[in-house]
Amino acid sequence: MALLLDKINSPADLRSLSSEELEQLAGEIREELVNTIQGIGGGGHLASNLGVVELTLSLHRQFDSPTDRMLWDVSHQVYVHKMVTGRRDQMATIRQYEGLSGFADRNESPHDLFGAGHAGTSISAATGMAAARDLRGEDHHVIAIIGDGAMTAGMAFEGLNHAGHLGTNLIVILNDNSMSISPNVGALSRNVNKLRIEPHYRRAKQEIGEIVEQFPIGRNLAEQMWNTAQRVKSSMRDLIVPASFWEQFGFDYYGPIDGHNLNELEETLSQVKKVRGKPVLLHVLTEKGHGIPEAAADPVKSHSGTFWLKEAPAPDAPKAPPTYSQVFAQAVGELIEKDSRVVAITAAMLEGTGLASTQKEHPDRVFDVGIAEQHGVTFAAGLATQGMRPIAAIYSTFLQRGFDSIVHDIVVQKLPVIFALDRAGFVGDDGKTHQGFIDTSYMRCLPNMVVTAPKDEAELRDLLFTAVTQDSPFSVRYPRGAGPGAPTDQPMKNIPIGKSELLRDGMDVTLIGFGASVIECVKASELLLLEGVEARVINARFAKPLDQDMILAAARETGGIITAEENVRAGGFGEAVLALLADHKAPEALLLNLTMPDDIVDHGPQKVYRGVYDLDGEGIARQAMKVLLDRRPERKGSLAPA
């Protein structure tokens, strides 16, 4: 049977479809979403996309993309948008190496007006686009679609405030599904959700609509009735949401409406886009995972894939090693039980950081502050002033948003806040907006900040234990996924600040790894030994303070130093080593500094990118051989590969 979806090559193809055909198309899209994500290994943004099928179709029928500018906040819900804007034949490559991005990407299509991967940016960017339109005397719509908890981001309210002040024509669609990845938290979420659950309001809204539909009236009168109904709803809404919250920002508010009712969506959008002279907020109620019962039943698990279709492991299959996030959460739980000062903080990423189970066990000691990293950092500062030891677990890429608070509120006051930077280095399929490529740099430049990275899971535990004993700021970075498999059932122990670890001795060259690169340096040393090269291997552990004695000894005793790290070169661990050597008149001892590139790395498996940039064992060994052959031509015969 032919699919309607086969006939959709652009948004224009949607506009000739009947209501029945649109319903059929929505079902086909949901089936294709499940098949697509299952086809790429079951990992992808499923639930969020299932929840916006009808909304996406209605938007593309009522607006003319890309002339009308549509911006998707976070943009992990743009798979349907990609399908209907000419990229359906590439969907099998989404989030794959050199394939489609899992987010909006300006390089991919003229329909992707603004790239995103972090929450809370859409309203600010849309306000900028609207201002540019007005300055140019143009006349097109600008629409920001924000949801999945992004409205808890402080930046979203800064954008609302400015847009209301400008009074520009702007449409903000609040895609309200009560979820980010974890369930939404905060007073705002509670107030908005009153509208979702208030039966009198929902019933009266439905009855008003039914009465209006029964009048045999003309188009103009119908519009008047629609406006009157909105005013009636507004009066009722004021009883539920005090002081007309959204209107205080200068927005006209409409809704809430059913985000899975195509007729209601299109009728409302057709009226909303006629509003002129002020911004509009349309409140749309959707269900994350809608249309697929298994996904809707567990929107947390289905956010990142088709979990219900995955085969159960065989009874005798080896148990998968724990991820760094899981090891971190286990260690935090132990620290909480042993030390009454310890608390944990996350920014809407309980599941991602592994802290969901820890919060269940210690609900009063684990705080989810919502998508509000800057607040989370200063909240930690407040806790620290009162003698607590807060551990702020925030992805490397997201902690960038709280940098001012790190400087002003933590470092200046030298407060003992521990930063656990998950997803440091190459991050995998989430790609360019999520790469943890600069945290070593921005932490290392801060006075009083201890900057660390473990070589394995056991050392992560030890560094967290060490951090809690310190009276100054402390950061621990660790990668996405599982580690090399070090035991995690041993008691945590203290590591002397600034002391590295000698893993293997050798005199030809020194390989110093920081974090995930340590294990790759060990692998490289084994490959080099096959070529007759004896490499000394050092686990740095600390990028600040450095183990000066260990590094300077390596500079004196071996043929040179090669550093390896998953961070950009500027301000990274390798530059710290170079500065140390320069201070001691031995800069020539640093042969090579292997880092992430001075570029924006796209999505793709960590293993692939480590190979591309010579940060795996083979690449480190290959680069070491090159510099040794260049520096010591008299040994070319013994050093050259067989």
Summary of the structure (lengths in Angstrom):
residues: 642
radius of gyration: 27.5
end to end distance: 59.6
largest distance: 97.5
contacts: 2306
relative contact order: 0.08
helix: 48%
strand: 15%
